[in-house]
Amino acid sequence: MRRSLALFGMLGVAMSAQAQSSVTLYGLIDTSLMYTNNQKGGTNYQMSSGVESGSRWGLKGSEDLGGGLKAIFTLESGFSGTTGTLGQNGRMFGRAAWVGLGTPYGTVTLGRQNEPSADFVGPLVAANQWAGGIGAHPGDTDNLYVNSRISNSVKFLSQDYGGLRAGALFSFGGTAGNFSNNRIWSLAAGYNRGPLALGVSYIDTSRPNTALWDGTAGAAAISPNNTPIFSGYTSARTQRVTSVAGNYTFGAARLGLVYSNSRFEDLGSGAASAPIARYKGATAVFDNAEINFNYQFTPTLLMGVAYEYTRTHGAGDAHYNQVNLGADYFLSKRTDVYLTTAWQRASGIDSTGKAAVAALWPVAASSNSHQIAAALGLRHKF
């Protein structure tokens, strides 16, 4: 009898421990048919992965440690839904690989993860709401579409205090004798209560070509080393980005405003191709402004429009005007069909010292100042 009671007691403890921990498998597959009027001088029809949302799968979990503490982790892998290849420069868990602790005051996480602008400012831009990648600001120089994740980082996100939250991140460069090399630090905060959402962020990166962008010049059109919008600025010693955004919801409508300032300082100092001679030692500045609007016509149909203006000065003097239109129709809670379109016009002189050409994400640059792209896609979450 005692043995039976002891056995049942052990089973009860095991079941209780199991109930206090969890692991979830999740993912998203996004595949579209895309038309572009000009890629390197020619019209193109292609199948593309992740235009609206990057295709991914992952594992996330938590364990209750008692006393208000819990262990948490996320492993997330990006991939191409059209070819099956890994994303994020071939990393197995390139989108996220972190472990941390949840506390009554917030979370502390360590590993590869998003910098805090992705938590507070990114959700307020059209690209992350309905426009997709082709709605990103030219070149995504402010990383508000979250193309870049931060490795070797420690991150804190606070709990919600009356709608207010804050976050901070520090990434170790890992260079012996040069603590600042490849170092990244970031601060951000947000307010979200009722119809109003606000976000602000700042990120400071040393040697961004290797610390933030992987420094690759491969086939991917989204690599900063390939897009003429700022390929000539990747040798910057430091990149500093300040972003601020706000959304206001009234009924079924939502209006948003976004501004970001990206500075590429001391060109010619980083582990990247040298800029053209007249840009060496200079600073290139990108000012991005966006106004976006979307309307929920029915519980299953959302439509949106956005206008973006980008100006570069200092090194280079380019201007980019961009208009996005999109519609998203939900077949169920997990499956939707979307149509997103973009038109971009470039003028002035770009980072290569030549006449600026249009270059929407994620397609190759146009051969002239105009580019139009449209994607009809199917997205499924699991």
C-alpha positions as CSV (number, residue, x, y, z in Angstrom):
1,M,0.0,0.0,0.0
2,R,2.8,2.4,1.0
3,R,4.6,1.6,-2.3
4,S,1.4,2.3,-4.3
5,L,1.0,5.7,-2.5
6,A,4.6,6.6,-3.1
7,L,4.3,5.7,-6.8
8,F,1.2,7.8,-7.1
9,G,2.9,10.6,-5.3
10,M,5.9,10.5,-7.7
11,L,3.5,10.4,-10.7
12,G,1.7,13.4,-9.3
13,V,4.9,15.4,-8.9
14,A,6.0,14.5,-12.5
15,M,2.6,15.5,-13.9
16,S,2.7,18.8,-12.0
17,A,6.2,19.6,-13.3
18,Q,5.1,18.7,-16.8
19,A,2.1,21.0,-16.5
20,Q,4.3,23.9,-15.5
21,S,6.5,23.7,-18.6
22,S,5.6,23.8,-22.3
23,V,7.2,23.6,-25.7
24,T,5.4,24.8,-28.9
25,L,6.1,24.1,-32.5
26,Y,5.0,27.0,-34.8
27,G,5.6,28.4,-38.2
28,L,4.5,30.3,-41.3
29,I,4.8,29.7,-45.0
30,D,4.3,32.6,-47.4
31,T,4.6,32.1,-51.2
32,S,3.6,34.4,-53.9
33,L,3.6,35.0,-57.7
34,M,5.4,38.3,-58.3
35,Y,5.6,40.7,-61.3
36,T,8.2,43.4,-61.7
37,N,8.3,45.8,-64.7
38,N,12.1,46.3,-64.6
39,Q,14.8,44.2,-63.1
40,K,18.2,45.1,-64.6
41,G,16.4,46.3,-67.7
42,G,13.9,43.5,-68.2
43,T,10.4,42.5,-67.1
44,N,10.3,39.6,-64.7
45,Y,7.7,37.1,-63.5
46,Q,8.8,34.9,-60.6
47,M,7.7,32.9,-57.6
48,S,8.9,34.4,-54.4
49,S,9.0,33.4,-50.7
50,G,8.2,35.7,-47.8
51,V,7.0,38.9,-49.6
52,E,4.4,39.6,-46.9
53,S,6.0,37.7,-44.0
54,G,9.3,35.8,-43.9
55,S,8.7,32.0,-44.1
56,R,9.8,30.3,-40.9
57,W,9.4,27.5,-38.4
58,G,10.4,27.5,-34.8
59,L,10.2,26.1,-31.3
60,K,9.4,28.2,-28.2
61,G,9.0,27.1,-24.6
62,S,8.9,28.1,-21.0
63,E,9.3,26.4,-17.6
64,D,7.9,27.8,-14.3
65,L,10.8,28.1,-11.8
66,G,8.7,29.4,-9.0
67,G,8.9,32.8,-7.2
68,G,7.7,34.7,-10.2
69,L,10.6,33.3,-12.4
70,K,10.4,31.2,-15.5
71,A,12.9,30.0,-18.0
72,I,12.1,30.9,-21.7
73,F,13.6,30.1,-25.1
74,T,13.0,30.5,-28.8
75,L,14.7,28.8,-31.8
76,E,13.4,30.1,-35.1
77,S,14.6,29.2,-38.6
78,G,14.0,31.2,-41.8
79,F,13.7,29.4,-45.1
80,S,12.6,29.8,-48.7
81,G,9.1,28.4,-49.4
82,T,10.0,28.1,-53.1
83,T,13.4,26.3,-52.9
84,G,13.6,25.0,-49.3
85,T,16.9,26.6,-48.6
86,L,17.9,28.3,-45.3
87,G,17.6,32.0,-45.0
88,Q,19.7,34.5,-43.0
89,N,22.9,33.6,-44.8
90,G,22.5,29.9,-44.3
91,R,22.0,29.9,-40.5
92,M,20.0,27.0,-39.1
93,F,18.3,29.3,-36.6
94,G,19.0,32.7,-38.2
95,R,15.8,34.4,-37.2
96,A,16.2,33.7,-33.4
97,A,18.3,31.6,-31.1
98,W,18.0,32.7,-27.5
99,V,17.4,31.6,-23.9
100,G,16.4,33.8,-21.0
101,L,14.5,34.4,-17.8
102,G,11.1,35.9,-17.3
103,T,10.8,38.0,-14.1
104,P,8.1,40.1,-12.4
105,Y,9.8,43.1,-13.9
106,G,10.4,41.9,-17.5
107,T,12.5,39.4,-19.5
108,V,16.2,39.1,-19.9
109,T,17.3,37.1,-23.0
110,L,20.7,36.1,-24.4
111,G,21.6,35.0,-27.9
112,R,20.6,36.0,-31.5
113,Q,17.4,38.1,-31.4
114,N,15.6,41.2,-32.7
115,E,16.8,44.6,-31.4
116,P,14.1,46.5,-29.5
117,S,12.9,48.7,-32.4
118,A,11.2,45.5,-33.7
119,D,9.1,45.4,-30.5
120,F,8.0,49.1,-30.4
121,V,8.4,50.8,-33.8
122,G,8.4,48.0,-36.3
123,P,4.7,47.0,-35.6
124,L,3.6,50.6,-36.5
125,V,5.0,50.6,-40.1
126,A,3.0,49.5,-43.1
127,A,5.5,46.9,-44.2
128,N,4.8,44.9,-41.0
129,Q,1.0,45.4,-41.1
130,W,-0.1,44.7,-44.7
131,A,2.4,46.0,-47.3
132,G,5.1,43.3,-46.8
133,G,8.7,43.6,-47.9
134,I,8.0,45.7,-51.0
135,G,6.6,48.3,-48.6
136,A,9.9,48.6,-46.6
137,H,11.6,51.9,-46.6
138,P,14.2,52.1,-49.5
139,G,17.0,49.7,-48.6
140,D,15.5,49.1,-45.2
141,T,18.4,51.2,-43.9
142,D,16.5,51.8,-40.6
143,N,15.9,48.0,-40.1
144,L,12.2,48.7,-39.3
145,Y,11.3,45.7,-41.6
146,V,13.6,43.7,-39.3
147,N,15.9,42.2,-42.0
148,S,18.8,42.1,-39.6
149,R,19.0,40.3,-36.3
150,I,21.6,40.8,-33.5
151,S,23.9,38.0,-32.5
152,N,25.8,37.7,-29.2
153,S,23.3,40.0,-27.5
154,V,21.8,40.6,-24.1
155,K,18.3,42.1,-24.2
156,F,15.8,43.4,-21.6
157,L,12.1,44.0,-22.2
158,S,10.1,45.5,-19.3
159,Q,6.6,44.5,-18.2
160,D,3.7,46.7,-19.2
161,Y,3.2,49.7,-16.8
162,G,-0.1,51.4,-17.7
163,G,0.6,51.0,-21.4
164,L,4.3,51.9,-21.1
165,R,7.1,49.5,-21.9
166,A,10.9,49.9,-22.5
167,G,13.7,47.8,-23.9
168,A,17.5,47.7,-24.2
169,L,20.0,45.6,-25.9
170,F,23.8,45.2,-25.9
171,S,25.8,43.0,-28.4
172,F,29.4,42.0,-27.6
173,G,31.7,42.5,-30.6
174,G,34.0,39.7,-29.4
175,T,37.2,41.2,-30.8
176,A,40.2,40.7,-28.5
177,G,41.8,44.1,-27.7
178,N,39.1,46.0,-29.5
179,F,36.0,45.9,-27.3
180,S,34.0,48.4,-29.5
181,N,34.6,46.5,-32.8
182,N,31.3,45.0,-34.1
183,R,29.6,46.2,-30.9
184,I,25.9,47.1,-31.0
185,W,23.7,48.8,-28.4
186,S,20.1,49.9,-28.6
187,L,17.3,51.6,-26.5
188,A,13.6,51.7,-27.2
189,A,10.2,52.4,-25.6
190,G,6.6,52.3,-26.5
191,Y,3.1,53.2,-25.3
192,N,0.0,51.2,-26.3
193,R,-3.3,51.9,-24.7
194,G,-6.8,52.3,-26.3
195,P,-6.6,53.7,-29.8
196,L,-3.1,55.1,-29.5
197,A,0.2,53.3,-30.1
198,L,3.6,55.1,-30.0
199,G,7.2,53.9,-30.4
200,V,10.7,55.3,-30.3
201,S,14.1,53.6,-30.7
202,Y,17.8,54.3,-31.1
203,I,20.5,51.8,-32.3
204,D,24.3,52.4,-32.5
205,T,26.3,49.9,-34.5
206,S,30.1,49.7,-34.8
207,R,31.2,48.3,-38.2
208,P,27.6,47.6,-39.4
209,N,28.7,45.6,-42.5
210,T,30.0,42.7,-40.3
211,A,28.1,43.3,-37.1
212,L,24.6,43.9,-38.5
213,W,24.4,42.9,-42.2
214,D,26.7,39.8,-42.4
215,G,28.9,41.5,-45.0
216,T,27.8,39.3,-47.9
217,A,27.6,40.2,-51.5
218,G,25.9,37.1,-52.8
219,A,22.9,36.5,-55.0
220,A,20.3,37.9,-52.6
221,A,19.0,41.3,-53.8
222,I,18.3,42.3,-50.2
223,S,22.0,42.3,-49.2
224,P,23.1,45.9,-48.6
225,N,26.2,45.0,-50.6
226,N,24.1,44.5,-53.7
227,T,21.5,47.3,-53.6
228,P,22.7,50.6,-55.0
229,I,20.6,52.5,-52.4
230,F,23.5,52.1,-49.9
231,S,26.0,49.5,-51.1
232,G,28.5,52.4,-51.4
233,Y,28.0,53.2,-47.7
234,T,28.7,49.7,-46.2
235,S,32.2,50.7,-45.2
236,A,30.9,53.1,-42.5
237,R,32.7,52.9,-39.2
238,T,29.4,53.5,-37.4
239,Q,25.7,53.4,-38.2
240,R,23.3,55.3,-35.9
241,V,19.5,55.0,-36.4
242,T,16.8,57.0,-34.6
243,S,13.1,56.0,-35.3
244,V,9.8,57.3,-34.0
245,A,6.3,56.2,-35.0
246,G,2.6,56.4,-34.0
247,N,-0.7,54.8,-35.0
248,Y,-4.2,55.9,-34.1
249,T,-7.2,53.7,-34.5
250,F,-10.7,55.1,-35.0
251,G,-13.4,52.5,-35.6
252,A,-12.3,50.2,-38.4
253,A,-9.6,52.7,-39.7
254,R,-6.0,53.1,-38.6
255,L,-3.7,56.0,-39.5
256,G,0.0,55.9,-39.0
257,L,3.1,58.2,-39.2
258,V,6.7,57.1,-39.1
259,Y,10.0,58.9,-39.3
260,S,13.6,57.5,-39.1
261,N,17.0,59.0,-39.5
262,S,19.9,56.6,-40.5
263,R,23.5,57.9,-40.4
264,F,26.4,56.1,-42.0
265,E,29.4,57.8,-40.5
266,D,33.1,57.8,-41.5
267,L,32.8,56.0,-44.8
268,G,35.9,54.0,-45.8
269,S,36.6,52.6,-42.3
270,G,34.8,49.3,-42.2
271,A,35.3,45.8,-43.5
272,A,33.6,46.4,-46.8
273,S,34.3,47.8,-50.3
274,A,35.8,51.3,-50.2
275,P,33.3,54.1,-51.2
276,I,34.0,56.2,-54.3
277,A,36.8,58.6,-53.7
278,R,34.7,61.7,-53.0
279,Y,32.7,59.9,-50.3
280,K,35.7,58.7,-48.3
281,G,35.5,60.0,-44.7
282,A,32.1,61.5,-45.3
283,T,28.7,60.8,-43.6
284,A,25.7,59.6,-45.5
285,V,22.3,60.4,-43.9
286,F,18.9,58.9,-44.8
287,D,15.7,60.7,-43.7
288,N,12.7,58.4,-44.1
289,A,9.1,59.6,-43.7
290,E,6.0,57.5,-44.0
291,I,2.2,58.0,-43.8
292,N,0.0,54.9,-43.9
293,F,-3.7,54.2,-43.7
294,N,-5.7,50.9,-43.6
295,Y,-9.3,50.1,-43.2
296,Q,-11.0,46.8,-42.0
297,F,-13.9,46.6,-44.5
298,T,-15.1,43.3,-43.1
299,P,-13.8,41.0,-40.4
300,T,-12.0,39.1,-43.2
301,L,-10.9,42.0,-45.6
302,L,-8.3,44.6,-44.8
303,M,-7.0,47.2,-47.4
304,G,-4.2,49.8,-47.0
305,V,-2.3,52.6,-48.7
306,A,1.0,54.2,-47.8
307,Y,3.3,56.9,-49.1
308,E,7.0,57.0,-48.3
309,Y,9.6,59.6,-49.0
310,T,13.3,59.1,-48.5
311,R,16.1,61.7,-48.9
312,T,19.8,61.1,-48.7
313,H,22.3,63.9,-48.0
314,G,25.9,64.3,-47.0
315,A,27.5,61.7,-49.2
316,G,25.2,61.3,-52.1
317,D,22.0,63.2,-52.8
318,A,19.2,60.8,-53.8
319,H,15.5,61.0,-53.4
320,Y,13.0,58.1,-53.4
321,N,9.2,58.4,-53.6
322,Q,7.2,55.3,-53.0
323,V,3.5,54.4,-53.0
324,N,2.1,51.1,-51.7
325,L,-1.3,49.6,-52.1
326,G,-2.4,46.3,-50.5
327,A,-5.3,44.0,-49.6
328,D,-5.4,41.0,-47.3
329,Y,-8.3,38.6,-47.3
330,F,-8.5,35.9,-44.5
331,L,-9.9,32.5,-45.5
332,S,-9.6,31.4,-41.9
333,K,-7.8,32.5,-38.7
334,R,-4.6,30.9,-40.0
335,T,-4.8,31.2,-43.8
336,D,-5.0,34.4,-45.9
337,V,-4.6,35.6,-49.5
338,Y,-2.9,38.9,-50.2
339,L,-2.2,41.3,-53.0
340,T,0.5,43.9,-52.4
341,T,1.9,46.4,-54.9
342,A,4.6,49.1,-54.9
343,W,5.8,51.9,-57.1
344,Q,9.1,53.6,-56.5
345,R,10.7,56.6,-58.3
346,A,14.4,57.5,-57.7
347,S,16.2,60.7,-58.5
348,G,19.6,62.4,-57.8
349,I,22.9,60.6,-57.1
350,D,23.0,57.3,-55.1
351,S,25.7,55.6,-53.0
352,T,27.6,54.4,-56.1
353,G,28.0,58.0,-57.4
354,K,25.7,57.4,-60.3
355,A,22.2,58.4,-61.2
356,A,19.9,56.8,-58.6
357,V,17.8,53.9,-59.8
358,A,14.7,52.4,-58.2
359,A,15.3,49.3,-56.1
360,L,12.3,47.7,-54.3
361,W,12.8,44.9,-51.8
362,P,13.3,41.9,-52.5
363,V,13.9,42.2,-56.2
364,A,17.0,43.3,-58.2
365,A,17.3,47.0,-58.9
366,S,15.7,48.6,-62.0
367,S,17.9,49.9,-64.8
368,N,16.2,53.3,-64.6
369,S,14.5,55.6,-62.1
370,H,11.2,53.7,-61.9
371,Q,10.1,50.3,-60.7
372,I,6.8,48.6,-60.1
373,A,6.3,45.3,-58.3
374,A,3.1,43.4,-57.4
375,A,2.8,40.1,-55.5
376,L,-0.2,37.8,-55.2
377,G,0.4,35.4,-52.4
378,L,-0.9,32.7,-50.0
379,R,0.1,32.7,-46.4
380,H,-0.5,29.9,-43.9
381,K,0.3,29.9,-40.2
382,F,0.6,26.8,-38.0
